[in-house]
Amino acid sequence: MTESTLQEQTATLLVGAYRSRCSHCQKGALLSDTHHHRVAPGYPRAQRQEAGCGARFTATASTEISLTHADLTDLRPDLPVLSQTRD
Ligand SMILES: [Zn+2]
């Protein structure tokens, strides 16, 4: 990669107990999605028919103490889990 390479937007999938969201735009995300094209319904910040930011999820992180590293690995075995939690 050179500096002139157009970087793909990436984000962390922040997983909570009942919903998950995108670290880039902070809107709801669907756990099964590889890219943030859809905003999860029911998320407080989501407007109707709102589209996601399109970022590619490159990792997962838990926002709930009850959701362990193993839980996230189980949910998304294709993504690495960040130990950092944030909300
Ligand atoms: Zn997003």
PDB file of the backbone (N, CA, C, O) and the ligand in Angstrom, with CONECT records:
HET     ZN  A 101       1
ATOM      1  N   MET A   1       0.829  -1.198   0.000  1.00  0.00           N
ATOM      2  CA  MET A   1       0.000   0.000   0.000  1.00  0.00           C
ATOM      3  C   MET A   1       0.871   1.258   0.000  1.00  0.00           C
ATOM      4  O   MET A   1       1.798   1.386   0.800  1.00  0.00           O
ATOM      5  N   THR A   2       0.566   2.156  -0.883  1.00  0.00           N
ATOM      6  CA  THR A   2       1.251   3.447  -0.895  1.00  0.00           C
ATOM      7  C   THR A   2       0.319   4.498  -0.314  1.00  0.00           C
ATOM      8  O   THR A   2      -0.862   4.236  -0.087  1.00  0.00           O
ATOM      9  N   GLU A   3       0.841   5.653  -0.083  1.00  0.00           N
ATOM     10  CA  GLU A   3       0.018   6.711   0.493  1.00  0.00           C
ATOM     11  C   GLU A   3      -1.073   7.167  -0.466  1.00  0.00           C
ATOM     12  O   GLU A   3      -2.099   7.698  -0.042  1.00  0.00           O
ATOM     13  N   SER A   4      -0.853   6.962  -1.732  1.00  0.00           N
ATOM     14  CA  SER A   4      -1.830   7.412  -2.710  1.00  0.00           C
ATOM     15  C   SER A   4      -2.966   6.407  -2.898  1.00  0.00           C
ATOM     16  O   SER A   4      -3.962   6.701  -3.559  1.00  0.00           O
ATOM     17  N   THR A   5      -2.808   5.222  -2.311  1.00  0.00           N
ATOM     18  CA  THR A   5      -3.850   4.210  -2.429  1.00  0.00           C
ATOM     19  C   THR A   5      -5.110   4.672  -1.709  1.00  0.00           C
ATOM     20  O   THR A   5      -5.060   5.096  -0.554  1.00  0.00           O
ATOM     21  N   LEU A   6      -6.210   4.587  -2.387  1.00  0.00           N
ATOM     22  CA  LEU A   6      -7.476   4.956  -1.761  1.00  0.00           C
ATOM     23  C   LEU A   6      -7.831   3.882  -0.733  1.00  0.00           C
ATOM     24  O   LEU A   6      -8.026   2.714  -1.067  1.00  0.00           O
ATOM     25  N   GLN A   7      -7.905   4.302   0.491  1.00  0.00           N
ATOM     26  CA  GLN A   7      -8.182   3.357   1.562  1.00  0.00           C
ATOM     27  C   GLN A   7      -9.676   3.071   1.666  1.00  0.00           C
ATOM     28  O   GLN A   7     -10.511   3.974   1.608  1.00  0.00           O
ATOM     29  N   GLU A   8      -9.978   1.814   1.818  1.00  0.00           N
ATOM     30  CA  GLU A   8     -11.357   1.427   2.062  1.00  0.00           C
ATOM     31  C   GLU A   8     -11.727   1.831   3.489  1.00  0.00           C
ATOM     32  O   GLU A   8     -10.932   1.671   4.416  1.00  0.00           O
ATOM     33  N   GLN A   9     -12.926   2.350   3.651  1.00  0.00           N
ATOM     34  CA  GLN A   9     -13.378   2.696   4.998  1.00  0.00           C
ATOM     35  C   GLN A   9     -13.626   1.412   5.792  1.00  0.00           C
ATOM     36  O   GLN A   9     -14.325   0.509   5.332  1.00  0.00           O
ATOM     37  N   THR A  10     -13.059   1.346   6.954  1.00  0.00           N
ATOM     38  CA  THR A  10     -13.272   0.169   7.790  1.00  0.00           C
ATOM     39  C   THR A  10     -13.815   0.600   9.142  1.00  0.00           C
ATOM     40  O   THR A  10     -13.705   1.759   9.539  1.00  0.00           O
ATOM     41  N   ALA A  11     -14.396  -0.354   9.827  1.00  0.00           N
ATOM     42  CA  ALA A  11     -14.992  -0.066  11.119  1.00  0.00           C
ATOM     43  C   ALA A  11     -14.962  -1.315  11.984  1.00  0.00           C
ATOM     44  O   ALA A  11     -14.759  -2.429  11.501  1.00  0.00           O
ATOM     45  N   THR A  12     -15.166  -1.102  13.252  1.00  0.00           N
ATOM     46  CA  THR A  12     -15.310  -2.209  14.184  1.00  0.00           C
ATOM     47  C   THR A  12     -16.787  -2.420  14.464  1.00  0.00           C
ATOM     48  O   THR A  12     -17.539  -1.466  14.662  1.00  0.00           O
ATOM     49  N   LEU A  13     -17.188  -3.670  14.477  1.00  0.00           N
ATOM     50  CA  LEU A  13     -18.567  -4.007  14.810  1.00  0.00           C
ATOM     51  C   LEU A  13     -18.672  -4.085  16.334  1.00  0.00           C
ATOM     52  O   LEU A  13     -18.155  -5.008  16.962  1.00  0.00           O
ATOM     53  N   LEU A  14     -19.350  -3.099  16.905  1.00  0.00           N
ATOM     54  CA  LEU A  14     -19.476  -3.021  18.355  1.00  0.00           C
ATOM     55  C   LEU A  14     -20.722  -3.785  18.780  1.00  0.00           C
ATOM     56  O   LEU A  14     -21.846  -3.414  18.445  1.00  0.00           O
ATOM     57  N   VAL A  15     -20.495  -4.856  19.522  1.00  0.00           N
ATOM     58  CA  VAL A  15     -21.577  -5.775  19.850  1.00  0.00           C
ATOM     59  C   VAL A  15     -22.035  -5.585  21.286  1.00  0.00           C
ATOM     60  O   VAL A  15     -21.244  -5.669  22.225  1.00  0.00           O
ATOM     61  N   GLY A  16     -23.332  -5.325  21.438  1.00  0.00           N
ATOM     62  CA  GLY A  16     -23.914  -5.202  22.758  1.00  0.00           C
ATOM     63  C   GLY A  16     -24.818  -6.378  23.051  1.00  0.00           C
ATOM     64  O   GLY A  16     -24.912  -7.310  22.252  1.00  0.00           O
ATOM     65  N   ALA A  17     -25.480  -6.341  24.183  1.00  0.00           N
ATOM     66  CA  ALA A  17     -26.315  -7.460  24.596  1.00  0.00           C
ATOM     67  C   ALA A  17     -27.522  -7.630  23.679  1.00  0.00           C
ATOM     68  O   ALA A  17     -27.936  -8.754  23.396  1.00  0.00           O
ATOM     69  N   TYR A  18     -28.076  -6.537  23.225  1.00  0.00           N
ATOM     70  CA  TYR A  18     -29.305  -6.614  22.437  1.00  0.00           C
ATOM     71  C   TYR A  18     -29.156  -6.079  21.027  1.00  0.00           C
ATOM     72  O   TYR A  18     -29.958  -6.403  20.151  1.00  0.00           O
ATOM     73  N   ARG A  19     -28.149  -5.273  20.803  1.00  0.00           N
ATOM     74  CA  ARG A  19     -27.963  -4.708  19.476  1.00  0.00           C
ATOM     75  C   ARG A  19     -26.486  -4.431  19.272  1.00  0.00           C
ATOM     76  O   ARG A  19     -25.696  -4.376  20.214  1.00  0.00           O
ATOM     77  N   SER A  20     -26.152  -4.261  18.015  1.00  0.00           N
ATOM     78  CA  SER A  20     -24.767  -3.946  17.701  1.00  0.00           C
ATOM     79  C   SER A  20     -24.744  -2.705  16.821  1.00  0.00           C
ATOM     80  O   SER A  20     -25.755  -2.318  16.234  1.00  0.00           O
ATOM     81  N   ARG A  21     -23.574  -2.096  16.745  1.00  0.00           N
ATOM     82  CA  ARG A  21     -23.481  -0.879  15.946  1.00  0.00           C
ATOM     83  C   ARG A  21     -22.096  -0.769  15.329  1.00  0.00           C
ATOM     84  O   ARG A  21     -21.174  -1.534  15.612  1.00  0.00           O
ATOM     85  N   CYS A  22     -22.016   0.237  14.466  1.00  0.00           N
ATOM     86  CA  CYS A  22     -20.811   0.464  13.684  1.00  0.00           C
ATOM     87  C   CYS A  22     -19.944   1.504  14.397  1.00  0.00           C
ATOM     88  O   CYS A  22     -20.450   2.539  14.831  1.00  0.00           O
ATOM     89  N   SER A  23     -18.649   1.237  14.518  1.00  0.00           N
ATOM     90  CA  SER A  23     -17.773   2.186  15.214  1.00  0.00           C
ATOM     91  C   SER A  23     -17.532   3.442  14.392  1.00  0.00           C
ATOM     92  O   SER A  23     -17.128   4.473  14.929  1.00  0.00           O
ATOM     93  N   HIS A  24     -17.778   3.358  13.104  1.00  0.00           N
ATOM     94  CA  HIS A  24     -17.504   4.513  12.247  1.00  0.00           C
ATOM     95  C   HIS A  24     -18.617   5.553  12.327  1.00  0.00           C
ATOM     96  O   HIS A  24     -18.353   6.725  12.594  1.00  0.00           O
ATOM     97  N   CYS A  25     -19.856   5.132  12.097  1.00  0.00           N
ATOM     98  CA  CYS A  25     -20.962   6.088  12.075  1.00  0.00           C
ATOM     99  C   CYS A  25     -21.839   6.002  13.316  1.00  0.00           C
ATOM    100  O   CYS A  25     -22.741   6.818  13.503  1.00  0.00           O
ATOM    101  N   GLN A  26     -21.571   5.003  14.172  1.00  0.00           N
ATOM    102  CA  GLN A  26     -22.291   4.842  15.436  1.00  0.00           C
ATOM    103  C   GLN A  26     -23.752   4.456  15.253  1.00  0.00           C
ATOM    104  O   GLN A  26     -24.535   4.532  16.201  1.00  0.00           O
ATOM    105  N   LYS A  27     -24.124   4.049  14.060  1.00  0.00           N
ATOM    106  CA  LYS A  27     -25.497   3.615  13.836  1.00  0.00           C
ATOM    107  C   LYS A  27     -25.588   2.105  13.960  1.00  0.00           C
ATOM    108  O   LYS A  27     -24.582   1.396  13.917  1.00  0.00           O
ATOM    109  N   GLY A  28     -26.810   1.633  14.114  1.00  0.00           N
ATOM    110  CA  GLY A  28     -27.028   0.212  14.304  1.00  0.00           C
ATOM    111  C   GLY A  28     -26.527  -0.614  13.135  1.00  0.00           C
ATOM    112  O   GLY A  28     -26.602  -0.186  11.983  1.00  0.00           O
ATOM    113  N   ALA A  29     -26.021  -1.785  13.432  1.00  0.00           N
ATOM    114  CA  ALA A  29     -25.511  -2.672  12.393  1.00  0.00           C
ATOM    115  C   ALA A  29     -26.035  -4.078  12.635  1.00  0.00           C
ATOM    116  O   ALA A  29     -26.370  -4.449  13.760  1.00  0.00           O
ATOM    117  N   LEU A  30     -26.098  -4.841  11.572  1.00  0.00           N
ATOM    118  CA  LEU A  30     -26.547  -6.216  11.683  1.00  0.00           C
ATOM    119  C   LEU A  30     -25.323  -7.116  11.854  1.00  0.00           C
ATOM    120  O   LEU A  30     -24.331  -6.998  11.134  1.00  0.00           O
ATOM    121  N   LEU A  31     -25.428  -8.013  12.825  1.00  0.00           N
ATOM    122  CA  LEU A  31     -24.298  -8.869  13.185  1.00  0.00           C
ATOM    123  C   LEU A  31     -23.776  -9.696  12.020  1.00  0.00           C
ATOM    124  O   LEU A  31     -22.592 -10.026  11.965  1.00  0.00           O
ATOM    125  N   SER A  32     -24.659 -10.028  11.094  1.00  0.00           N
ATOM    126  CA  SER A  32     -24.271 -10.932  10.019  1.00  0.00           C
ATOM    127  C   SER A  32     -23.627 -10.210   8.845  1.00  0.00           C
ATOM    128  O   SER A  32     -23.102 -10.858   7.939  1.00  0.00           O
ATOM    129  N   ASP A  33     -23.656  -8.888   8.844  1.00  0.00           N
ATOM    130  CA  ASP A  33     -23.177  -8.146   7.686  1.00  0.00           C
ATOM    131  C   ASP A  33     -21.655  -7.999   7.667  1.00  0.00           C
ATOM    132  O   ASP A  33     -21.023  -7.807   8.705  1.00  0.00           O
ATOM    133  N   THR A  34     -21.086  -8.093   6.473  1.00  0.00           N
ATOM    134  CA  THR A  34     -19.648  -7.881   6.329  1.00  0.00           C
ATOM    135  C   THR A  34     -19.332  -6.403   6.123  1.00  0.00           C
ATOM    136  O   THR A  34     -18.248  -5.936   6.471  1.00  0.00           O
ATOM    137  N   HIS A  35     -20.288  -5.678   5.557  1.00  0.00           N
ATOM    138  CA  HIS A  35     -20.149  -4.246   5.348  1.00  0.00           C
ATOM    139  C   HIS A  35     -21.366  -3.546   5.941  1.00  0.00           C
ATOM    140  O   HIS A  35     -22.446  -4.128   6.048  1.00  0.00           O
ATOM    141  N   HIS A  36     -21.170  -2.293   6.321  1.00  0.00           N
ATOM    142  CA  HIS A  36     -22.287  -1.572   6.931  1.00  0.00           C
ATOM    143  C   HIS A  36     -23.154  -0.907   5.876  1.00  0.00           C
ATOM    144  O   HIS A  36     -23.124   0.311   5.697  1.00  0.00           O
ATOM    145  N   HIS A  37     -23.926  -1.731   5.185  1.00  0.00           N
ATOM    146  CA  HIS A  37     -24.833  -1.195   4.173  1.00  0.00           C
ATOM    147  C   HIS A  37     -26.236  -0.989   4.725  1.00  0.00           C
ATOM    148  O   HIS A  37     -27.003  -0.180   4.204  1.00  0.00           O
ATOM    149  N   ARG A  38     -26.563  -1.714   5.772  1.00  0.00           N
ATOM    150  CA  ARG A  38     -27.909  -1.631   6.337  1.00  0.00           C
ATOM    151  C   ARG A  38     -27.822  -1.173   7.780  1.00  0.00           C
ATOM    152  O   ARG A  38     -26.955  -1.618   8.532  1.00  0.00           O
ATOM    153  N   VAL A  39     -28.719  -0.289   8.161  1.00  0.00           N
ATOM    154  CA  VAL A  39     -28.816   0.110   9.556  1.00  0.00           C
ATOM    155  C   VAL A  39     -29.831  -0.800  10.231  1.00  0.00           C
ATOM    156  O   VAL A  39     -30.949  -0.966   9.745  1.00  0.00           O
ATOM    157  N   ALA A  40     -29.438  -1.380  11.337  1.00  0.00           N
ATOM    158  CA  ALA A  40     -30.315  -2.314  12.015  1.00  0.00           C
ATOM    159  C   ALA A  40     -31.596  -1.627  12.458  1.00  0.00           C
ATOM    160  O   ALA A  40     -31.540  -0.544  13.042  1.00  0.00           O
ATOM    161  N   PRO A  41     -32.736  -2.225  12.197  1.00  0.00           N
ATOM    162  CA  PRO A  41     -33.997  -1.628  12.626  1.00  0.00           C
ATOM    163  C   PRO A  41     -34.093  -1.594  14.147  1.00  0.00           C
ATOM    164  O   PRO A  41     -33.588  -2.478  14.840  1.00  0.00           O
ATOM    165  N   GLY A  42     -34.743  -0.570  14.639  1.00  0.00           N
ATOM    166  CA  GLY A  42     -34.973  -0.509  16.074  1.00  0.00           C
ATOM    167  C   GLY A  42     -33.889   0.212  16.842  1.00  0.00           C
ATOM    168  O   GLY A  42     -34.043   0.503  18.028  1.00  0.00           O
ATOM    169  N   TYR A  43     -32.806   0.497  16.172  1.00  0.00           N
ATOM    170  CA  TYR A  43     -31.760   1.221  16.892  1.00  0.00           C
ATOM    171  C   TYR A  43     -32.195   2.678  17.055  1.00  0.00           C
ATOM    172  O   TYR A  43     -32.679   3.287  16.101  1.00  0.00           O
ATOM    173  N   PRO A  44     -32.028   3.237  18.242  1.00  0.00           N
ATOM    174  CA  PRO A  44     -32.563   4.577  18.526  1.00  0.00           C
ATOM    175  C   PRO A  44     -32.152   5.641  17.514  1.00  0.00           C
ATOM    176  O   PRO A  44     -32.951   6.511  17.166  1.00  0.00           O
ATOM    177  N   ARG A  45     -30.918   5.576  17.044  1.00  0.00           N
ATOM    178  CA  ARG A  45     -30.461   6.640  16.151  1.00  0.00           C
ATOM    179  C   ARG A  45     -30.857   6.394  14.702  1.00  0.00           C
ATOM    180  O   ARG A  45     -30.679   7.266  13.852  1.00  0.00           O
ATOM    181  N   ALA A  46     -31.382   5.235  14.424  1.00  0.00           N
ATOM    182  CA  ALA A  46     -31.674   4.895  13.027  1.00  0.00           C
ATOM    183  C   ALA A  46     -32.942   5.575  12.550  1.00  0.00           C
ATOM    184  O   ALA A  46     -33.974   5.544  13.219  1.00  0.00           O
ATOM    185  N   GLN A  47     -32.848   6.173  11.409  1.00  0.00           N
ATOM    186  CA  GLN A  47     -34.032   6.724  10.764  1.00  0.00           C
ATOM    187  C   GLN A  47     -34.572   5.652   9.827  1.00  0.00           C
ATOM    188  O   GLN A  47     -33.858   4.729   9.434  1.00  0.00           O
ATOM    189  N   ARG A  48     -35.817   5.792   9.488  1.00  0.00           N
ATOM    190  CA  ARG A  48     -36.389   4.803   8.577  1.00  0.00           C
ATOM    191  C   ARG A  48     -35.682   4.803   7.234  1.00  0.00           C
ATOM    192  O   ARG A  48     -35.375   5.858   6.679  1.00  0.00           O
ATOM    193  N   GLN A  49     -35.431   3.627   6.728  1.00  0.00           N
ATOM    194  CA  GLN A  49     -34.811   3.435   5.420  1.00  0.00           C
ATOM    195  C   GLN A  49     -33.437   4.078   5.321  1.00  0.00           C
ATOM    196  O   GLN A  49     -32.963   4.383   4.227  1.00  0.00           O
ATOM    197  N   GLU A  50     -32.820   4.276   6.433  1.00  0.00           N
ATOM    198  CA  GLU A  50     -31.494   4.863   6.434  1.00  0.00           C
ATOM    199  C   GLU A  50     -30.465   3.822   6.008  1.00  0.00           C
ATOM    200  O   GLU A  50     -30.550   2.659   6.401  1.00  0.00           O
ATOM    201  N   ALA A  51     -29.515   4.237   5.220  1.00  0.00           N
ATOM    202  CA  ALA A  51     -28.463   3.336   4.786  1.00  0.00           C
ATOM    203  C   ALA A  51     -27.265   3.453   5.710  1.00  0.00           C
ATOM    204  O   ALA A  51     -27.048   4.487   6.340  1.00  0.00           O
ATOM    205  N   GLY A  52     -26.494   2.384   5.781  1.00  0.00           N
ATOM    206  CA  GLY A  52     -25.283   2.413   6.583  1.00  0.00           C
ATOM    207  C   GLY A  52     -24.194   3.197   5.870  1.00  0.00           C
ATOM    208  O   GLY A  52     -24.387   3.676   4.752  1.00  0.00           O
ATOM    209  N   CYS A  53     -23.057   3.323   6.522  1.00  0.00           N
ATOM    210  CA  CYS A  53     -21.968   4.130   5.966  1.00  0.00           C
ATOM    211  C   CYS A  53     -21.143   3.357   4.948  1.00  0.00           C
ATOM    212  O   CYS A  53     -20.316   3.942   4.249  1.00  0.00           O
ATOM    213  N   GLY A  54     -21.357   2.058   4.860  1.00  0.00           N
ATOM    214  CA  GLY A  54     -20.652   1.253   3.874  1.00  0.00           C
ATOM    215  C   GLY A  54     -19.296   0.743   4.314  1.00  0.00           C
ATOM    216  O   GLY A  54     -18.620   0.051   3.552  1.00  0.00           O
ATOM    217  N   ALA A  55     -18.889   1.069   5.520  1.00  0.00           N
ATOM    218  CA  ALA A  55     -17.587   0.616   6.006  1.00  0.00           C
ATOM    219  C   ALA A  55     -17.537  -0.905   6.088  1.00  0.00           C
ATOM    220  O   ALA A  55     -18.547  -1.567   6.331  1.00  0.00           O
ATOM    221  N   ARG A  56     -16.350  -1.436   5.880  1.00  0.00           N
ATOM    222  CA  ARG A  56     -16.173  -2.880   6.019  1.00  0.00           C
ATOM    223  C   ARG A  56     -15.791  -3.185   7.457  1.00  0.00           C
ATOM    224  O   ARG A  56     -14.882  -2.569   8.013  1.00  0.00           O
ATOM    225  N   PHE A  57     -16.487  -4.133   8.049  1.00  0.00           N
ATOM    226  CA  PHE A  57     -16.164  -4.514   9.415  1.00  0.00           C
ATOM    227  C   PHE A  57     -14.914  -5.384   9.425  1.00  0.00           C
ATOM    228  O   PHE A  57     -14.861  -6.425   8.771  1.00  0.00           O
ATOM    229  N   THR A  58     -13.915  -4.942  10.174  1.00  0.00           N
ATOM    230  CA  THR A  58     -12.642  -5.661  10.197  1.00  0.00           C
ATOM    231  C   THR A  58     -12.384  -6.311  11.548  1.00  0.00           C
ATOM    232  O   THR A  58     -11.423  -7.063  11.710  1.00  0.00           O
ATOM    233  N   ALA A  59     -13.244  -6.020  12.515  1.00  0.00           N
ATOM    234  CA  ALA A  59     -13.073  -6.596  13.847  1.00  0.00           C
ATOM    235  C   ALA A  59     -14.375  -6.446  14.613  1.00  0.00           C
ATOM    236  O   ALA A  59     -15.262  -5.686  14.225  1.00  0.00           O
ATOM    237  N   THR A  60     -14.470  -7.185  15.707  1.00  0.00           N
ATOM    238  CA  THR A  60     -15.598  -7.010  16.603  1.00  0.00           C
ATOM    239  C   THR A  60     -15.070  -6.565  17.962  1.00  0.00           C
ATOM    240  O   THR A  60     -13.919  -6.827  18.313  1.00  0.00           O
ATOM    241  N   ALA A  61     -15.923  -5.893  18.714  1.00  0.00           N
ATOM    242  CA  ALA A  61     -15.583  -5.511  20.081  1.00  0.00           C
ATOM    243  C   ALA A  61     -16.861  -5.540  20.900  1.00  0.00           C
ATOM    244  O   ALA A  61     -17.936  -5.189  20.414  1.00  0.00           O
ATOM    245  N   SER A  62     -16.730  -5.962  22.140  1.00  0.00           N
ATOM    246  CA  SER A  62     -17.892  -6.046  23.008  1.00  0.00           C
ATOM    247  C   SER A  62     -18.112  -4.735  23.740  1.00  0.00           C
ATOM    248  O   SER A  62     -17.159  -4.114  24.210  1.00  0.00           O
ATOM    249  N   THR A  63     -19.363  -4.314  23.838  1.00  0.00           N
ATOM    250  CA  THR A  63     -19.682  -3.140  24.642  1.00  0.00           C
ATOM    251  C   THR A  63     -20.377  -3.559  25.936  1.00  0.00           C
ATOM    252  O   THR A  63     -20.818  -2.717  26.718  1.00  0.00           O
ATOM    253  N   GLU A  64     -20.467  -4.854  26.146  1.00  0.00           N
ATOM    254  CA  GLU A  64     -21.140  -5.373  27.338  1.00  0.00           C
ATOM    255  C   GLU A  64     -20.174  -6.274  28.097  1.00  0.00           C
ATOM    256  O   GLU A  64     -19.496  -7.111  27.502  1.00  0.00           O
ATOM    257  N   ILE A  65     -20.118  -6.100  29.384  1.00  0.00           N
ATOM    258  CA  ILE A  65     -19.216  -6.908  30.203  1.00  0.00           C
ATOM    259  C   ILE A  65     -19.587  -8.389  30.114  1.00  0.00           C
ATOM    260  O   ILE A  65     -18.743  -9.272  30.271  1.00  0.00           O
ATOM    261  N   SER A  66     -20.880  -8.635  29.855  1.00  0.00           N
ATOM    262  CA  SER A  66     -21.347 -10.018  29.826  1.00  0.00           C
ATOM    263  C   SER A  66     -21.000 -10.732  28.526  1.00  0.00           C
ATOM    264  O   SER A  66     -21.083 -11.957  28.442  1.00  0.00           O
ATOM    265  N   LEU A  67     -20.615  -9.969  27.520  1.00  0.00           N
ATOM    266  CA  LEU A  67     -20.240 -10.569  26.245  1.00  0.00           C
ATOM    267  C   LEU A  67     -18.731 -10.773  26.215  1.00  0.00           C
ATOM    268  O   LEU A  67     -17.963  -9.812  26.186  1.00  0.00           O
ATOM    269  N   THR A  68     -18.324 -12.017  26.221  1.00  0.00           N
ATOM    270  CA  THR A  68     -16.904 -12.335  26.315  1.00  0.00           C
ATOM    271  C   THR A  68     -16.264 -12.438  24.933  1.00  0.00           C
ATOM    272  O   THR A  68     -16.940 -12.473  23.905  1.00  0.00           O
ATOM    273  N   HIS A  69     -14.954 -12.486  24.953  1.00  0.00           N
ATOM    274  CA  HIS A  69     -14.167 -12.698  23.738  1.00  0.00           C
ATOM    275  C   HIS A  69     -14.673 -13.946  23.009  1.00  0.00           C
ATOM    276  O   HIS A  69     -14.814 -13.945  21.786  1.00  0.00           O
ATOM    277  N   ALA A  70     -14.942 -15.003  23.769  1.00  0.00           N
ATOM    278  CA  ALA A  70     -15.419 -16.256  23.161  1.00  0.00           C
ATOM    279  C   ALA A  70     -16.789 -16.077  22.514  1.00  0.00           C
ATOM    280  O   ALA A  70     -17.074 -16.659  21.467  1.00  0.00           O
ATOM    281  N   ASP A  71     -17.624 -15.274  23.144  1.00  0.00           N
ATOM    282  CA  ASP A  71     -18.949 -15.012  22.574  1.00  0.00           C
ATOM    283  C   ASP A  71     -18.822 -14.341  21.212  1.00  0.00           C
ATOM    284  O   ASP A  71     -19.499 -14.713  20.253  1.00  0.00           O
ATOM    285  N   LEU A  72     -17.942 -13.345  21.146  1.00  0.00           N
ATOM    286  CA  LEU A  72     -17.772 -12.615  19.890  1.00  0.00           C
ATOM    287  C   LEU A  72     -17.153 -13.501  18.820  1.00  0.00           C
ATOM    288  O   LEU A  72     -17.533 -13.431  17.651  1.00  0.00           O
ATOM    289  N   THR A  73     -16.214 -14.320  19.213  1.00  0.00           N
ATOM    290  CA  THR A  73     -15.606 -15.251  18.260  1.00  0.00           C
ATOM    291  C   THR A  73     -16.662 -16.205  17.723  1.00  0.00           C
ATOM    292  O   THR A  73     -16.643 -16.587  16.553  1.00  0.00           O
ATOM    293  N   ASP A  74     -17.577 -16.578  18.598  1.00  0.00           N
ATOM    294  CA  ASP A  74     -18.658 -17.474  18.215  1.00  0.00           C
ATOM    295  C   ASP A  74     -19.608 -16.785  17.233  1.00  0.00           C
ATOM    296  O   ASP A  74     -20.062 -17.392  16.263  1.00  0.00           O
ATOM    297  N   LEU A  75     -19.900 -15.515  17.496  1.00  0.00           N
ATOM    298  CA  LEU A  75     -20.822 -14.761  16.647  1.00  0.00           C
ATOM    299  C   LEU A  75     -20.215 -14.475  15.280  1.00  0.00           C
ATOM    300  O   LEU A  75     -20.879 -14.627  14.255  1.00  0.00           O
ATOM    301  N   ARG A  76     -18.961 -14.064  15.269  1.00  0.00           N
ATOM    302  CA  ARG A  76     -18.297 -13.709  14.017  1.00  0.00           C
ATOM    303  C   ARG A  76     -16.915 -14.349  13.966  1.00  0.00           C
ATOM    304  O   ARG A  76     -15.906 -13.687  14.209  1.00  0.00           O
ATOM    305  N   PRO A  77     -16.876 -15.647  13.646  1.00  0.00           N
ATOM    306  CA  PRO A  77     -15.576 -16.343  13.605  1.00  0.00           C
ATOM    307  C   PRO A  77     -14.632 -15.806  12.542  1.00  0.00           C
ATOM    308  O   PRO A  77     -13.437 -16.100  12.564  1.00  0.00           O
ATOM    309  N   ASP A  78     -15.165 -15.018  11.610  1.00  0.00           N
ATOM    310  CA  ASP A  78     -14.333 -14.482  10.531  1.00  0.00           C
ATOM    311  C   ASP A  78     -13.596 -13.213  10.936  1.00  0.00           C
ATOM    312  O   ASP A  78     -12.689 -12.777  10.227  1.00  0.00           O
ATOM    313  N   LEU A  79     -13.969 -12.613  12.060  1.00  0.00           N
ATOM    314  CA  LEU A  79     -13.366 -11.342  12.458  1.00  0.00           C
ATOM    315  C   LEU A  79     -12.585 -11.481  13.756  1.00  0.00           C
ATOM    316  O   LEU A  79     -12.999 -12.209  14.658  1.00  0.00           O
ATOM    317  N   PRO A  80     -11.450 -10.780  13.852  1.00  0.00           N
ATOM    318  CA  PRO A  80     -10.713 -10.753  15.117  1.00  0.00           C
ATOM    319  C   PRO A  80     -11.489  -9.945  16.152  1.00  0.00           C
ATOM    320  O   PRO A  80     -12.273  -9.061  15.805  1.00  0.00           O
ATOM    321  N   VAL A  81     -11.264 -10.255  17.420  1.00  0.00           N
ATOM    322  CA  VAL A  81     -11.950  -9.559  18.500  1.00  0.00           C
ATOM    323  C   VAL A  81     -10.987  -8.581  19.161  1.00  0.00           C
ATOM    324  O   VAL A  81      -9.884  -8.953  19.564  1.00  0.00           O
ATOM    325  N   LEU A  82     -11.413  -7.336  19.266  1.00  0.00           N
ATOM    326  CA  LEU A  82     -10.612  -6.356  19.982  1.00  0.00           C
ATOM    327  C   LEU A  82     -10.908  -6.461  21.480  1.00  0.00           C
ATOM    328  O   LEU A  82     -12.064  -6.578  21.886  1.00  0.00           O
ATOM    329  N   SER A  83      -9.868  -6.418  22.281  1.00  0.00           N
ATOM    330  CA  SER A  83     -10.079  -6.547  23.724  1.00  0.00           C
ATOM    331  C   SER A  83     -10.668  -5.271  24.298  1.00  0.00           C
ATOM    332  O   SER A  83     -11.332  -5.283  25.335  1.00  0.00           O
ATOM    333  N   GLN A  84     -10.413  -4.175  23.606  1.00  0.00           N
ATOM    334  CA  GLN A  84     -10.918  -2.880  24.066  1.00  0.00           C
ATOM    335  C   GLN A  84     -12.443  -2.857  24.018  1.00  0.00           C
ATOM    336  O   GLN A  84     -13.048  -3.311  23.047  1.00  0.00           O
ATOM    337  N   THR A  85     -13.041  -2.337  25.048  1.00  0.00           N
ATOM    338  CA  THR A  85     -14.488  -2.130  25.029  1.00  0.00           C
ATOM    339  C   THR A  85     -14.765  -0.653  25.150  1.00  0.00           C
ATOM    340  O   THR A  85     -14.076   0.073  25.867  1.00  0.00           O
ATOM    341  N   ARG A  86     -15.769  -0.227  24.449  1.00  0.00           N
ATOM    342  CA  ARG A  86     -16.117   1.187  24.479  1.00  0.00           C
ATOM    343  C   ARG A  86     -17.609   1.338  24.221  1.00  0.00           C
ATOM    344  O   ARG A  86     -18.253   0.473  23.628  1.00  0.00           O
ATOM    345  N   ASP A  87     -18.118   2.432  24.673  1.00  0.00           N
ATOM    346  CA  ASP A  87     -19.535   2.693  24.427  1.00  0.00           C
ATOM    347  C   ASP A  87     -19.766   4.191  24.373  1.00  0.00           C
ATOM    348  O   ASP A  87     -20.897   4.635  24.174  1.00  0.00           O
TER     349      ASP A  87
HETATM  350 ZN    ZN A 101     -21.393   2.559   9.721  1.00  0.00          ZN2+
END
